[in-house]
Amino acid sequence: MKIGIIGAGAWGTALSYYYSAYFGEENVIMWTRNQQVADDINSQENSKYLPLPPSHRLILGYATTNKTKFNNFNSDFIFLTIPSQNLREVLMDGFELDGKNLIICAKGIENSSLKFMHEVVEEMFPNANIAVLSGPNLAHEIVKDLPTNTLIASRHVIFKEFADQSSSDNFKFHFSEDIIGAQIFGACKNILAIGCGIVRGLEIGDNGFAAFLNSAFEEVNELNLALGGKAKTAFSPAGLGDTILTCISQKSRNNSLGREIVANKDKSVKEILEFKNLLTEGYMSAKPIYELIRKHELSLPIIESIYKILYQNENVDIIKKLNWL
C-alpha cells in the first residue's frame, strides 16, 4: 500500500515514520514546500519540526517539493497535515486529489467561511473520498513507539478497512462515521486548553480545574449535538481522549497561552502572541467556533468567555464568575 503525506511538520513526519515501518519506506512519500526540510527528511531526520537525540534515528519515506512527483507516486491514501487556516491555499494549485482517498489531519474551522475542513476539501475535490483523523497523538511519542490510539471518521467504508489495516500493537486506529463530531471536538479541545491554562494560572486548585474542564467539555458536546454530531463521539479518542491530553499537557502551546495571559494581565493577547511568538490552533479556532455558537443561537458561556478574553480583551477574572461548579 502506498501512503502520501502533504505537509512535513511534526505530525506529518510521525505518520511518515509509522507507515515507513509498517508498509516500507519505499511506499511513503511526503510533500513540503521547504527544500531544506525535504533534504533533512531524506537524510532520515526532521530537525526543524521533530528534533530527536542522535541516538534515535528515523526511518522516513521520500520527501519532495515537486507536486508532479507527488501526484505521480499514485498514493492509495493521502494524509493532509497542513494547518486548518492554510489548507485551502496549499491544496488549491498543483495537487491532483480528485477521486483520491484523503485523510484530513487539520483541526479547526475555516475562519473566512465557517466551514469544516471536510467541507473545504469537498468543495475543491468533489469526487474525493474524505475522512478526518483526530485523537490524542503527540508526534514525539509516535516515533518512540509509545502506546497511542486515534480515530478515523468518514462516511466511506473504505476508511474502516484502512483503519483496521493500519492498526498495530502500539498504535490503534478506531473508526467512526461521525465526521462532524470528530471535527467539533478536534477544534474545540484547543480552545478548552487555553481556558484550562487560564484556570491553572488563576490557581483555583485541582478540584476547581476538574470542575471547569467537566463543564467546558459538556458545552462542547452541546455544540456537537446541535451541529449534528453523535453523542458517543464525546467518549472517543477524538473527544475525551484528545481533550484530556491537550488540556493537561504542559507541552501544549494552547495551555501555555492561557497561563501567559494570566501572568501578563497588563498586556493584550495580541501582544503576548507577538512577544512569545505563539500562534495556536485554539486562538485561530475560537473566532469561527464563537460565530457558529451565535449562528445556532446557543448559550455556551465558558467557550464564549474564552473568545472574549482572546479577542475582546475581557479580564481573565470573568472565568471565576461563571457558574461551572
matplotlib code that plots the C-alpha trace (Angstrom):
import matplotlib.pyplot as plt

x = [0.0, 1.2, 0.9, 1.2, 1.6, 1.1, 2.9, 6.1, 5.6, 5.9, 2.7, 3.3, 6.8, 5.4, 3.0, 5.8, 7.8, 4.9, 3.9, 7.5, 8.0, 4.6, 4.4, 8.1, 9.8, 9.7, 5.9, 5.7, 6.1, 5.9, 5.4, 6.7, 7.2, 10.5, 13.5, 15.7, 13.1, 12.8, 16.6, 16.6, 13.9, 15.8, 18.7, 16.3, 15.6, 13.5, 15.5, 13.1, 9.8, 10.7, 14.2, 15.3, 18.6, 21.3, 20.7, 17.2, 17.4, 14.2, 13.2, 11.2, 9.8, 10.9, 10.3, 9.9, 8.9, 7.7, 3.9, 4.1, 6.4, 4.0, 1.0, 2.8, 3.5, -0.2, -0.8, -3.6, -4.3, -3.2, -2.9, -3.4, -1.3, -1.5, -2.8, -6.5, -6.2, -3.7, -5.3, -7.2, -4.2, -1.8, -4.2, -5.7, -2.9, -0.9, -2.3, -4.3, -6.5, -10.0, -11.0, -8.4, -8.8, -8.0, -7.5, -7.6, -5.5, -6.1, -8.1, -10.2, -12.9, -12.1, -12.2, -13.4, -16.3, -17.1, -16.8, -15.5, -12.3, -14.0, -16.4, -13.4, -11.8, -15.1, -15.5, -12.1, -12.2, -15.9, -15.1, -12.6, -13.3, -12.8, -12.0, -10.7, -8.2, -8.3, -7.0, -4.5, -1.5, 1.8, 4.2, 7.3, 5.6, 4.6, 8.2, 9.2, 6.6, 4.7, 1.0, -1.4, -4.9, -6.7, -10.0, -10.6, -14.1, -15.7, -18.9, -16.9, -16.4, -13.0, -11.6, -12.8, -10.8, -7.8, -8.2, -8.1, -5.1, -3.2, -3.5, -0.6, 0.1, 1.1, -1.0, -4.7, -6.9, -10.6, -13.3, -16.4, -19.0, -19.3, -17.2, -18.9, -18.4, -14.7, -14.1, -16.1, -14.1, -10.8, -11.4, -12.8, -10.2, -7.6, -9.9, -10.6, -6.9, -6.4, -9.2, -7.5, -4.3, -6.1, -7.6, -4.2, -2.8, -5.6, -4.6, -8.1, -6.8, -7.2, -10.8, -11.7, -9.7, -11.6, -15.0, -14.1, -12.9, -16.0, -18.4, -16.4, -16.5, -20.3, -20.5, -18.5, -20.8, -23.8, -22.3, -21.5, -25.1, -26.5, -24.4, -25.4, -22.5, -23.1, -23.1, -20.8, -18.1, -17.6, -16.1, -13.9, -10.2, -11.2, -13.4, -12.4, -9.0, -7.7, -9.3, -7.7, -4.3, -4.4, -5.8, -3.4, -0.2, 2.4, 3.8, 0.5, 1.0, -2.7, -2.3, 0.8, -1.0, -3.7, -1.1, 0.7, -2.5, -2.9, 0.8, 0.7, -2.6, -1.1, -0.7, -3.2, -3.5, -2.2, 0.9, 1.5, 1.2, 3.8, 6.2, 6.1, 6.0, 2.9, 0.3, -2.0, -4.8, -7.0, -6.6, -7.4, -10.4, -12.0, -13.4, -15.2, -16.5, -17.9, -19.6, -21.1, -22.4, -24.1, -25.4, -27.1, -28.3, -26.7, -25.6, -22.1, -20.7, -17.3, -16.4, -17.9, -15.8, -12.6, -13.3, -13.9, -10.6, -8.8, -10.4, -12.2, -9.6, -12.0, -10.4, -9.5, -11.4, -14.6, -13.8, -14.3, -17.7, -19.1, -21.4, -19.3, -19.3]
y = [0.0, 3.5, 6.4, 10.1, 12.9, 16.6, 18.6, 17.8, 19.2, 17.1, 15.1, 14.5, 13.3, 11.0, 9.5, 9.0, 7.2, 4.9, 4.0, 3.6, 1.0, -0.6, -0.7, 0.0, 3.4, 2.9, 3.1, 6.5, 10.0, 13.4, 16.8, 20.0, 23.5, 23.8, 22.3, 22.3, 20.3, 17.9, 17.4, 16.8, 14.2, 12.4, 12.3, 10.5, 13.3, 16.5, 18.8, 21.7, 20.2, 17.0, 17.2, 13.9, 12.9, 11.5, 8.0, 8.0, 7.8, 7.9, 5.7, 8.0, 7.9, 10.1, 13.8, 16.2, 19.8, 18.8, 18.4, 16.5, 13.8, 13.6, 13.2, 10.5, 8.4, 7.5, 7.0, 4.8, 7.1, 10.6, 12.4, 16.2, 17.5, 21.3, 23.6, 24.4, 28.0, 27.2, 24.1, 25.7, 27.8, 24.9, 22.5, 24.9, 24.6, 21.7, 18.7, 16.1, 14.8, 14.4, 10.8, 10.1, 8.8, 11.8, 11.9, 15.4, 15.9, 19.6, 20.5, 23.7, 25.6, 27.8, 31.4, 33.0, 30.6, 28.8, 25.6, 22.3, 21.0, 18.2, 20.8, 22.8, 19.8, 18.5, 21.9, 21.6, 17.9, 16.9, 13.3, 12.5, 10.1, 12.1, 11.2, 13.1, 11.8, 13.1, 11.8, 12.2, 11.9, 13.6, 13.2, 12.7, 9.7, 8.1, 8.0, 6.4, 3.7, 4.6, 3.4, 5.6, 5.5, 7.7, 8.0, 8.0, 9.4, 9.1, 8.3, 6.0, 2.4, 2.1, 4.1, 1.4, -1.1, 1.2, 1.8, -2.0, -2.4, 0.5, -0.7, -2.3, -3.4, 0.1, 2.3, 1.5, 3.1, 3.3, 4.1, 6.2, 7.5, 10.8, 13.2, 16.2, 15.3, 14.4, 17.8, 19.7, 18.1, 18.5, 22.2, 22.9, 21.0, 23.6, 26.4, 24.5, 24.0, 27.8, 28.0, 25.3, 27.3, 30.3, 28.3, 27.0, 30.5, 31.7, 28.9, 27.7, 24.2, 20.8, 20.4, 23.7, 22.7, 19.4, 21.1, 23.7, 21.1, 18.9, 21.8, 23.0, 19.6, 19.4, 22.7, 21.2, 18.2, 20.5, 22.2, 18.8, 17.6, 20.9, 20.6, 17.0, 15.1, 11.9, 11.7, 8.7, 10.7, 12.6, 9.5, 8.5, 9.2, 12.4, 13.5, 12.9, 11.4, 14.3, 16.9, 15.4, 15.3, 18.8, 20.3, 18.8, 18.6, 21.1, 20.8, 22.2, 25.6, 26.3, 25.6, 27.7, 30.6, 30.5, 30.7, 33.5, 35.5, 35.3, 36.1, 39.1, 40.8, 44.2, 43.0, 42.3, 38.8, 40.0, 41.5, 38.2, 36.2, 38.5, 38.6, 34.9, 34.0, 31.9, 31.2, 28.4, 26.5, 27.3, 31.1, 30.6, 28.3, 30.5, 33.0, 30.6, 28.5, 31.6, 32.6, 29.1, 29.3, 32.6, 31.3, 28.4, 30.6, 28.5, 29.6, 28.2, 30.7, 29.1, 28.9, 32.4, 33.8, 32.4, 34.0, 37.4, 37.1, 36.3, 38.8, 41.5, 42.0, 40.7, 40.3, 36.7, 37.0, 36.6, 32.8, 32.9, 34.5, 31.7, 29.1, 26.0, 24.4]
z = [0.0, -0.9, 1.5, 0.6, 3.2, 2.3, 5.0, 6.7, 10.2, 13.4, 12.8, 9.1, 10.0, 12.7, 10.2, 7.7, 10.3, 11.3, 7.8, 6.6, 9.3, 8.6, 4.7, 3.9, 3.3, -0.4, -0.2, 1.6, 0.0, 1.7, 0.1, 1.7, 0.2, 2.1, 0.3, 3.4, 5.3, 2.3, 2.3, 6.1, 5.8, 3.0, 5.5, 7.9, 10.3, 10.7, 12.9, 12.3, 13.4, 15.2, 16.7, 18.3, 20.0, 17.7, 19.2, 17.8, 14.0, 12.0, 9.1, 6.8, 3.3, 0.4, 0.6, -2.3, -3.0, -6.5, -6.7, -10.0, -8.4, -5.5, -7.9, -10.0, -6.9, -7.1, -3.3, -2.1, 0.9, 1.4, 4.7, 4.7, 7.7, 6.7, 9.5, 9.0, 8.1, 5.4, 4.0, 1.1, 0.0, -0.1, -2.0, -4.5, -7.1, -8.5, -6.5, -8.3, -5.5, -7.0, -6.8, -4.1, -0.6, 1.6, 5.4, 6.9, 10.0, 10.4, 13.5, 13.1, 11.3, 8.3, 9.5, 6.3, 5.6, 8.9, 7.0, 8.5, 6.9, 5.1, 3.5, 2.4, 0.8, -0.7, -2.4, -4.0, -4.8, -5.1, -6.2, -3.4, -0.6, 2.6, 6.2, 9.2, 11.7, 15.3, 18.6, 21.5, 19.2, 20.3, 17.4, 19.5, 21.3, 18.0, 16.8, 20.2, 19.6, 22.8, 23.1, 21.1, 19.7, 17.2, 15.3, 11.6, 10.9, 7.5, 5.6, 3.3, 4.4, 2.7, 5.7, 8.1, 6.2, 6.2, 10.0, 10.5, 8.2, 9.9, 13.5, 15.3, 18.8, 20.0, 17.6, 17.4, 14.7, 15.6, 13.0, 13.2, 10.7, 12.7, 10.6, 12.2, 15.8, 15.3, 13.9, 16.6, 19.4, 17.4, 17.0, 20.5, 22.5, 21.7, 22.9, 26.1, 26.6, 26.6, 29.2, 31.3, 31.1, 32.4, 35.2, 36.2, 36.2, 38.4, 40.9, 41.9, 42.7, 41.2, 42.3, 40.6, 37.5, 37.2, 37.6, 35.0, 32.4, 33.1, 32.4, 29.4, 27.9, 28.4, 26.4, 23.5, 23.5, 23.4, 20.3, 18.9, 19.1, 17.8, 14.7, 14.0, 15.7, 17.7, 21.5, 21.6, 19.8, 23.0, 24.5, 21.6, 21.1, 19.2, 22.1, 25.7, 24.8, 22.8, 25.1, 28.2, 26.6, 25.3, 28.4, 30.9, 28.9, 30.0, 26.4, 24.9, 23.3, 23.9, 27.6, 27.7, 26.1, 28.8, 31.6, 29.8, 29.6, 33.4, 34.0, 31.7, 32.6, 31.6, 28.0, 25.3, 24.0, 20.6, 22.4, 24.2, 20.9, 19.2, 22.2, 22.8, 19.1, 19.8, 17.2, 18.4, 16.8, 19.8, 19.2, 15.5, 16.1, 18.8, 16.4, 14.0, 16.8, 18.5, 15.3, 15.0, 18.6, 17.7, 14.4, 16.1, 19.0, 21.7, 25.2, 25.9, 28.5, 29.0, 25.3, 24.8, 27.7, 26.3, 23.0, 24.7, 26.6, 23.4, 21.1, 23.2, 25.9, 28.6, 32.0, 32.9, 36.1, 34.0, 34.3, 38.0, 37.7, 35.5, 37.1, 36.2, 39.7]

ax = plt.figure().add_subplot(projection="3d")
ax.plot(x, y, z, "-o")
ax.set_aspect("equal")
plt.show()
